[in-house]
Amino acid sequence: MVSESMSQKDSESAFDKIIGNSEAMSKAIMLARKGAKTDVPVLLEGESGVGKEVFARAIHKNSSRSTKPFIVVNCGALPSNLVESILFGHAKGAFTDAKEDHAGKFIDADGGTIFLDEIGELPLDLQVKLLRVLQEGEVDPVGGSGTVSVDVRVISATNKKLEELVKAGAFREDLYYRLDVFPVSLPPLRSRNGDIQTLTSHFIKKICEKENRPIKSLTTNAIMLLNGYHWPGNVRQLENVVLRAVILSEGEMITEHDFPQVTADIERMAEENRRHNRRTEDLIKSLEIPKEFHNTAIYDDNADVYPIDYIEKMMIKYAYIRYEGKMTEIAKRLKIGRSTLYRKVEEMGLFDSD
């Protein structure tokens, strides 16, 4: 009775241990809780590092299979020549290195849950076998004499759009619909308003306790820095960044200077945005070229070249319009002296047009 009570307590607290009170995260947790009460396949969708395995474990612990095995398989990390054997098992002598019978992950998970991470990486030929497991509840070990019945709840996860893989012919449509019975979308960290500070404080406490360091706090500027970052690696990246900050920090507070990687990435993105804006402005200006400069040629209708002073005037006139009369910039672009430019512009009467 004691063990049952402890098991029930663990299952009830599984989702409570997931950190995050944002609207997006609360919705994902609510859906996952409902999915856990059933035995249907669950598909966890989201970017890398959002915590798909954490959700899968919570679903398992909150299910009727909580006391049974929970087996994790990263489909993207399996050697291509061993995927079938690892998942579905093999008989002794099935291939050169098969020295003994091997049960496989699905048989290991019998009665419990198997978590297939990066399901989109599973080869097409093995997708057929997985479909059979879902439809018939049996696996076919490599080199075996027959099938083996299994009772396994499948939770799969992907950071790709399976619908797009189906359209591209890289994923079976029938398998997709079998796995997508109960989809749960996990939000990226940048969409979880308010959760970044909560998670950061949690990681600081966890790391400081592990390293036997005094618990530290974040300065206001540090919080603003972290909240302003886009976190492409999501929660996994945040934890790694906080670990480094705890090590780098001196004193009781962790400041914005203890996050050099974040600062450097923000500055890099800001510079890219500036360059992008400059290119956009240049493009807009180029699209505003006056009609008289469209298809400007170096020869006339008789195929005779224009006089050099005509070409020069056209260049100066366009540069004057293009660079909004900024003489230093025009002289720089045309590579002529400013005094020479002023004289030519005055002779052309461009000053009078203002």
Secondary structure, DSSP 8 states (H G I E B T S, - for coil): -HHHHHHHHHHHHTTTTS---SHHHHHHHHHHHHHHTS-S-EEEE--TTS-HHHHHHHHHHTSTTTTS-EEEEEGGGS-TTTHHHHHH-B-TTSSTT--S-B--HHHHTTTSEEEEETGGGS-HHHHHHHHHHHHHSEE--BT-SS-EE---EEEEEESS-HHHHHHTTSS-HHHHHHHTTEEEE---GGGSTTHHHHHHHHHHHHHHHHTT----EE-HHHHHHHHTS--TTHHHHHHHHHHHHHHH--SSEE-GGG-HHHHHHHHHHHHHHHHHHHHHHHHHHHHT--GGGTT--SB-TTS-B--HHHHHHHHHHHHHHHTTT-HHHHHHHHT--HHHHHHHHHHHTTGGG-
